[in-house]
């Protein structure tokens, strides 16, 4: 393809913490055969459901699948911006063979570029369920693996993930949860509140409450699918990991789950004052978008509707898609939506005070991050970095590294290369420094610091660092541009057959990659069963390396490293602990020879705010 200029600065500059899309999780459902629905009728508390058997070939037992399973009433009309309610009961057998629509959001490309198209529906509070196919499955009690998708809490859906490989390899019931997103999921404003009549609604944490309701549904109904309601693990990546940690500290999460796993979490809870200011800005953006007025007029209009009590009615009349489009069109970008420290759903102060006080849901927990979390975001920031700091030198920006990955051609017909985009060694060094230390910063804030605090209170805390995809495992130039980037670990835990953005899984690295994938899935299977990722009874020659819990003792084991070369998995414990202060000092030293503008560009990648 010819090289083209794509302007993404407005649509993605504030989208910091985004999760993988369908290519990361596995092949599409029904691959290889038509589904059938024999032996798939289950009876829930709300009525009967008929799913289907996904059998890829005649030699496979296949996977039992139920899609579009309602766990709450549709949040429409008066139920918009209200705590979720139980689903309505139905008569007869409800078809559960088709996925539900995603929750309202902006269409986002595979490489996380936001578009100006609103998709989805507010009627979206549904689950997808996968489990191994066996005739007597109703009588089983398998561990339950609940997946909360990522996407900055403003995009993503159950459609993006395939639970078949995970369910069959690990012999678990997999539950994919959809939940309200963006301003439909987290919106804190007095005009929508009940003045204390309904404290849950007043919290503004509608997406978090959806997670709680989904877990309540699982506790009440998962036995019908052969799952064990007393052995539930909650897992999520990126914003999904943020949501997992919110459930860990929420009083509403008590007794709803028994283990937790946070993959590359990187968002912080916010105060009610912050959330109120965000809501005010959103309302004014909606007014400007719909009424064509300037900022001052929109603010005056908002204040007038607050004063006369008409703002609630006004907001309920706005289509959900228009709210997203207003934020993008007027505000220029749609950012993350973090849990709100309302004091009821989430405690004041967020994670760390709750953990330090021991006032949280203590369960075995895994925390992890990837070696180059920041790199997949860096091309998205390329136009801003180029405009503000002139980095890199030459005529291209970091954004054009995506064109390199797509095989773009220059005007003379030759392939665009990394050397074209980053023409000097200093350009290449700066890109690597920004990506590496931005990711070290991420790990310090959202893995090592949290693990240290948790280990002061409980013993069964496990940490990992995922390193596969860089030099010696991933193909060129993927190994340099992205490496072990954000979301790259998902297909290793899920059993997917495509890597980050569809690039790094090549025949040359298949042996080592698949060995690492099997190992990571085995660790996870043990963890969801027992809370300990290690096998208790394997022979020493057959055992995976021991994954030891995090210890705060100096020099003691802390983190397991997941990596592989082209032939073999490379898994080992390390005693390294990464601190925020240490990363800052390392970054300053690494940048000591660079000019001020380059230092500023690299520091821009340290975009996370500590507690």
C-alpha angles and dihedrals in degrees: 000000000000119000112259134183115245121189109215100149094101096044104045112019093104099037099101108155113044132159136220127280131222098292090067098054104050146275121326118274120267091029110169101006147037114261123246128200104215116138092001103113113115130178117228129179089265101044143295124309130200117206131168143245114247105206114174093194140359092261094057125085086213133203130293109229134187118182134186094024109170115230096170140018113274107271093232133137110347090005092064108111091011131117108270120266129211116273119263116258119248137202125235124009117321118216112243101175100101128067120244122243115269118256115269111287144131116280108256127195125236089261093052099258110150118227132202094248123103115213138173134041140268086233092078112113098123140126133222115211129197130182138156114278114246128147096239097041092129089070097050127097106207124174113267122231113197115196121202108193124226133226109132086288086280104082142021136076146200087269089073095066137059117205099187100098093043093049094050100039095046097032094232140129108252119206121191114200128208118198140175113284140208116345090353090058104037116027123142116188133134092228089068098039131097100227091247098315090110110022092184093057090043089058093073088218096122095147091050090048088052088057090050092049091049090053091048088053090050092050091051101040114020093091088071087065093048094263128136111239088197094059109053124151120195117208136173143160129227106333086007088058089050087054091049091055090047088057090048091059099033118102086216090065093065113131093354096103138020106200135023139201127193115196115193095332112182114162131093131218115253136219122252088248091057091046092049091052090050090051092049090052091048093051091051091048089052091051092049092047096048101034103033095231131140127257097266092049091048091052091049090049092051093050092048092052091047089052097049095040097242099114094090092056092044093053094045089055094056114094111243092237091057090057091056092045091049091054091050098040099042101025095040096228142027114235136196123298110220132191114272120234095227096152095241108058094021125019122245111268095027127232107346102053090046093049094045090051091047087236099136141082103287110211134142106282140192121204122186148161140184128252094241104028091149101052099080088055096048098077088052089057092047098103092050093046091048094047096045103035108014091240124183108030116237129044101303135075132215086265089073090065085081088058089053090055090050094052096249119182128227120232090269091058097251121124119271108241139192087253089059094051095039102030100174134051088241090057091052093044092051092050090051094046093049092048097044099045094038086058093045087053089051092051093047094052102038106028116020098036092047093045091052092052093045091049089058087064107029138021106219100076117134129187133192140185118206113212106165117123102049131099110325096025112038124057124254130295091011090065091063102032097047112355114164091355134171111301093010092118095059098087090048093058093036099043095241123167098217129064135213110326088348094284118102106053104094132155092253093064098035098106097052094036095053092045089054091046092052091048094050092047090049093051090049093047090055092046095052089050102046112003089250118094093206126092109243100207113027122127113259091246091054100041124107114233110285113264101214122199120256113274124196091207112113111261093008123129115280115156136028115221118218113203141131140192121220091282111028143025114254110206125164143147121251132196093211117128118192118211131191091237092048093052092050091053092046092050093049090052093047091051097045094107097044126095120254096261092054091047090053091050092053093046090053087069090062086079101148121101116220121225 
